[in-house]
Amino acid sequence: MAHKFEIWKDKAGEFRVRFKYNAETIFSTEGYSSKASALNAIDSIKKNGPDAPTEDNS
């Protein structure tokens, strides 16, 4: 599978989410105090991402 979400713990002990395509990180989230919050972030991205508008600030 080329696309995946990763949950990892940073040096400060916070949980973060990365979205990767192959080995490249496409984006990562802010830090969360619990793994449950990181999982909620993934659910929110999956639910709301497909309909999110694109804002061109170029």
Buried (B, 14 or more C-beta within 10 A) or exposed (E): EEEEBEBEEEEEEBBBBBBBEEEEEEEBBEBBEEEEBBBEBBEEBEEEEEEEEEEEEE
